[in-house]
Amino acid sequence: ELPPKLAAKKALVNVKNTDQQCFKWAVLSALFPAAKHAQRLSKYVEHEDKLDWSGLPPAGPVTLDKIALFERRNNISIHVYGWDDRDKPYLLRKSAEHSAPQHINLLLLEKGTQSHYCWIKNFSFFARQPSDKNAKHYCRYCLMSFANEEKLQRHQSLGCAEITETLPEMPKPEDAFVEFKN
């Protein structure tokens, strides 16, 4: 089950599965979106054979290090995000497949030894924080917010995809300046 604040965002498709193949169902829900009842596993079974799943654990959870092989075999890119205790998203895995024709954003929820993937169907809803007053566009690499698409495109043209691994944390106002003394 999704954390309440995350579920309230209406940004995710959480396919209800009882097996350990939530990565597969999350990917299929992104590539073959269901018009109704997107959380139902039965909506995606017919598409299971349309991708190359070799190299992934057949009956177990998929670890982040296995995703690159899956991306190359299927010509898609996948970013994976986490959700912290302060109800904020963060980037767990950035895809190196920048030119892939299809892109998928997934959320990986972890609790103890259990993990679960969900498809992020609306990235702006997912990334939005209460402090983001006018932001409607978010960088998928650093999670910075922008008021319009043009500002986001300019930001990304400066190379964010190549250099950012984590969300930058700005200093507090009282720590934002450095003074030099003789």
C-alpha contacts under 8 A as a table, 3 or more apart, distances in Angstrom:
res1	aa1	res2	aa2	distance
2	L	6	L	6.38
2	L	7	A	5.68
3	P	6	L	5.33
3	P	7	A	6.16
4	P	7	A	5.10
4	P	8	A	6.14
5	K	8	A	5.17
5	K	9	K	6.74
5	K	87	D	7.17
6	L	9	K	5.46
6	L	10	K	7.64
6	L	11	A	7.99
6	L	87	D	7.56
6	L	126	F	7.64
7	A	10	K	5.87
7	A	11	A	7.61
7	A	12	L	7.51
9	K	12	L	7.90
9	K	125	F	6.00
9	K	126	F	6.37
10	K	125	F	7.23
10	K	126	F	7.93
11	A	120	I	5.89
11	A	121	K	5.62
11	A	122	N	4.80
11	A	123	F	6.84
11	A	125	F	5.50
11	A	126	F	5.33
12	L	118	C	6.41
12	L	119	W	5.58
12	L	120	I	4.58
12	L	121	K	5.41
12	L	122	N	6.96
12	L	126	F	7.61
13	V	26	A	7.47
13	V	29	S	7.33
13	V	38	A	6.50
13	V	39	Q	6.02
13	V	118	C	5.82
13	V	119	W	5.18
13	V	120	I	6.54
13	V	121	K	6.58
14	N	26	A	7.30
14	N	38	A	7.94
14	N	39	Q	5.46
14	N	117	Y	7.71
14	N	118	C	4.95
14	N	119	W	6.74
15	V	22	C	7.34
15	V	25	W	6.43
15	V	26	A	6.63
15	V	29	S	7.66
15	V	38	A	7.01
15	V	39	Q	4.10
15	V	40	R	5.77
15	V	41	L	5.88
15	V	118	C	7.01
16	K	39	Q	5.76
16	K	40	R	6.01
16	K	41	L	6.12
17	N	20	Q	7.76
17	N	21	Q	7.70
17	N	22	C	6.73
17	N	41	L	6.30
19	D	22	C	7.35
19	D	59	A	7.49
20	Q	59	A	5.97
20	Q	60	G	4.99
20	Q	61	P	5.41
21	Q	24	K	5.45
21	Q	25	W	6.63
21	Q	58	P	7.89
21	Q	59	A	6.64
21	Q	60	G	6.41
21	Q	61	P	6.11
21	Q	62	V	7.66
22	C	25	W	5.04
22	C	26	A	5.92
22	C	61	P	7.41
22	C	116	H	6.09
22	C	117	Y	5.52
22	C	118	C	7.41
23	F	26	A	5.16
23	F	27	V	6.16
23	F	61	P	7.35
23	F	62	V	6.47
23	F	116	H	7.49
23	F	117	Y	5.39
23	F	118	C	7.54
24	K	27	V	5.26
24	K	28	L	6.16
25	W	28	L	5.06
25	W	29	S	5.97
25	W	41	L	7.17
25	W	44	Y	6.91
26	A	29	S	5.12
26	A	30	A	6.39
26	A	106	L	7.31
26	A	117	Y	6.19
26	A	118	C	5.18
26	A	119	W	5.03
27	V	30	A	5.19
27	V	31	L	6.31
27	V	104	I	7.24
27	V	106	L	7.95
27	V	119	W	6.83
28	L	31	L	5.09
28	L	32	F	5.68
28	L	33	P	7.62
28	L	44	Y	6.15
28	L	47	H	7.02
28	L	48	E	7.32
29	S	32	F	5.34
29	S	33	P	5.06
29	S	34	A	7.11
29	S	38	A	7.24
29	S	44	Y	6.60
29	S	119	W	6.87
30	A	33	P	5.59
30	A	104	I	6.58
30	A	119	W	6.13
30	A	121	K	7.13
32	F	44	Y	7.29
32	F	47	H	7.61
33	P	38	A	6.98
34	A	37	H	6.83
34	A	38	A	5.03
34	A	43	K	6.49
35	A	38	A	6.83
37	H	40	R	5.79
38	A	43	K	7.01
40	R	43	K	5.84
40	R	44	Y	7.96
41	L	44	Y	5.79
41	L	45	V	6.76
42	S	45	V	5.54
42	S	46	E	7.92
43	K	46	E	7.32
44	Y	47	H	5.46
44	Y	48	E	6.70
45	V	48	E	5.30
46	E	49	D	7.44
47	H	50	K	5.49
47	H	51	L	7.98
48	E	51	L	6.69
49	D	52	D	7.39
51	L	74	N	6.39
52	D	70	F	7.27
52	D	73	R	6.45
52	D	74	N	6.35
53	W	56	L	5.95
53	W	70	F	6.75
54	S	70	F	7.72
55	G	66	K	7.46
55	G	69	L	7.21
55	G	70	F	7.26
56	L	62	V	6.52
56	L	66	K	6.51
56	L	70	F	7.51
57	P	60	G	5.30
57	P	61	P	6.81
57	P	62	V	6.44
61	P	115	S	7.33
62	V	66	K	6.59
62	V	67	I	7.58
63	T	66	K	5.69
63	T	67	I	7.27
64	L	67	I	5.61
64	L	93	R	7.02
65	D	68	A	6.68
66	K	69	L	5.91
66	K	70	F	6.86
67	I	70	F	5.08
67	I	71	E	6.16
67	I	78	I	7.66
68	A	71	E	5.04
68	A	72	R	6.32
68	A	95	S	7.42
68	A	96	A	7.99
69	L	72	R	5.27
69	L	73	R	6.25
70	F	73	R	5.23
70	F	74	N	6.22
71	E	74	N	5.32
71	E	75	N	5.56
71	E	76	I	5.05
71	E	77	S	5.69
71	E	78	I	7.07
71	E	97	E	7.45
72	R	75	N	5.20
72	R	76	I	7.00
72	R	97	E	7.80
75	N	100	A	5.58
75	N	101	P	7.07
75	N	102	Q	7.42
76	I	97	E	7.10
76	I	100	A	5.00
76	I	101	P	6.31
76	I	102	Q	4.92
76	I	103	H	5.77
76	I	104	I	7.61
77	S	95	S	5.70
77	S	96	A	7.46
77	S	97	E	5.27
77	S	98	H	6.95
77	S	100	A	5.84
77	S	102	Q	6.35
77	S	103	H	4.74
77	S	104	I	6.20
78	I	94	K	7.27
78	I	95	S	5.52
78	I	103	H	5.89
78	I	104	I	4.80
78	I	105	N	5.75
78	I	106	L	7.12
79	H	91	L	7.63
79	H	92	L	7.72
79	H	93	R	5.54
79	H	94	K	4.90
79	H	95	S	5.41
79	H	104	I	6.49
79	H	105	N	4.98
79	H	106	L	6.23
80	V	91	L	6.32
80	V	92	L	5.43
80	V	93	R	4.91
80	V	94	K	6.73
80	V	105	N	5.99
80	V	106	L	4.80
80	V	107	L	5.59
80	V	108	L	6.52
81	Y	89	P	6.50
81	Y	90	Y	5.50
81	Y	91	L	4.45
81	Y	92	L	4.91
81	Y	93	R	6.74
81	Y	105	N	7.54
81	Y	106	L	6.19
81	Y	107	L	4.77
81	Y	108	L	6.04
82	G	89	P	5.60
82	G	90	Y	5.25
82	G	91	L	6.23
82	G	92	L	5.96
82	G	107	L	5.76
82	G	108	L	5.40
82	G	109	L	6.26
83	W	87	D	6.20
83	W	88	K	5.59
83	W	89	P	4.53
83	W	90	Y	6.28
83	W	107	L	7.70
83	W	108	L	7.75
83	W	109	L	6.82
84	D	87	D	5.42
84	D	88	K	5.43
84	D	89	P	6.32
84	D	90	Y	7.38
85	D	88	K	7.37
88	K	127	A	7.63
88	K	129	Q	7.42
89	P	126	F	7.76
89	P	127	A	6.33
90	Y	143	L	7.48
90	Y	166	T	7.02
90	Y	167	L	6.47
91	L	94	K	7.01
91	L	141	Y	7.15
91	L	142	C	7.38
91	L	143	L	7.99
91	L	165	E	7.27
91	L	166	T	5.97
91	L	167	L	7.12
92	L	166	T	7.93
94	K	141	Y	7.08
94	K	165	E	7.25
95	S	98	H	7.00
97	E	100	A	5.62
100	A	103	H	6.94
104	I	119	W	7.54
104	I	120	I	7.82
105	N	119	W	6.24
105	N	120	I	5.42
105	N	121	K	7.64
105	N	123	F	7.71
106	L	117	Y	6.40
106	L	118	C	5.59
106	L	119	W	4.64
106	L	120	I	5.37
107	L	117	Y	5.50
107	L	118	C	5.16
107	L	119	W	6.30
107	L	120	I	6.44
108	L	115	S	6.73
108	L	116	H	5.61
108	L	117	Y	4.59
108	L	118	C	6.67
109	L	115	S	5.53
109	L	116	H	5.20
109	L	117	Y	6.39
110	E	113	T	7.20
110	E	114	Q	5.76
110	E	115	S	4.33
110	E	116	H	6.55
111	K	114	Q	5.25
111	K	115	S	6.31
112	G	115	S	7.98
120	I	123	F	6.00
120	I	126	F	7.07
122	N	125	F	5.55
122	N	126	F	6.30
123	F	126	F	4.93
123	F	127	A	6.02
123	F	138	Y	7.55
124	S	127	A	5.28
124	S	128	R	5.87
124	S	136	K	6.20
124	S	137	H	5.99
124	S	138	Y	6.09
125	F	128	R	5.39
127	A	138	Y	6.93
127	A	143	L	6.85
128	R	132	D	6.48
128	R	135	A	7.64
128	R	136	K	7.74
128	R	145	S	7.99
129	Q	132	D	5.39
130	P	133	K	7.25
132	D	135	A	5.50
132	D	145	S	7.31
134	N	146	F	7.88
134	N	147	A	5.67
135	A	138	Y	7.67
135	A	145	S	5.49
135	A	146	F	5.05
135	A	147	A	4.41
135	A	148	N	7.41
136	K	145	S	7.07
136	K	146	F	6.35
136	K	147	A	5.63
136	K	148	N	6.65
137	H	145	S	5.78
137	H	146	F	5.10
137	H	147	A	6.30
137	H	148	N	6.12
137	H	149	E	6.27
137	H	152	L	6.68
138	Y	143	L	5.58
138	Y	144	M	5.63
138	Y	145	S	4.57
138	Y	146	F	6.10
138	Y	152	L	7.02
139	C	142	C	5.73
139	C	143	L	4.82
139	C	144	M	5.48
139	C	145	S	6.66
139	C	152	L	6.62
139	C	156	Q	7.40
140	R	143	L	5.58
141	Y	160	C	6.60
141	Y	161	A	5.74
141	Y	164	T	6.33
141	Y	165	E	7.25
141	Y	166	T	7.72
141	Y	167	L	7.97
142	C	160	C	7.26
142	C	164	T	6.09
142	C	165	E	7.23
142	C	166	T	6.07
142	C	167	L	4.79
142	C	168	P	6.96
143	L	167	L	6.24
144	M	167	L	7.66
145	S	152	L	7.87
146	F	149	E	7.34
146	F	151	K	6.20
146	F	152	L	5.82
147	A	151	K	7.19
148	N	151	K	5.67
148	N	152	L	6.60
149	E	152	L	5.06
149	E	153	Q	6.12
150	E	153	Q	5.10
150	E	154	R	6.20
151	K	154	R	5.09
151	K	155	H	6.16
152	L	155	H	5.08
152	L	156	Q	6.21
153	Q	156	Q	5.10
153	Q	157	S	6.03
154	R	157	S	5.04
154	R	158	L	6.56
155	H	158	L	5.43
155	H	159	G	7.47
155	H	160	C	6.91
156	Q	159	G	5.58
156	Q	160	C	5.25
156	Q	161	A	6.73
157	S	160	C	7.34
159	G	162	E	5.47
159	G	163	I	6.55
160	C	163	I	5.40
160	C	164	T	5.64
161	A	164	T	6.20
164	T	167	L	7.52
171	P	174	E	7.97
171	P	175	D	5.83
171	P	176	A	5.47
172	K	175	D	5.25
172	K	176	A	6.08
173	P	176	A	5.09
174	E	177	F	7.38
175	D	178	V	7.67
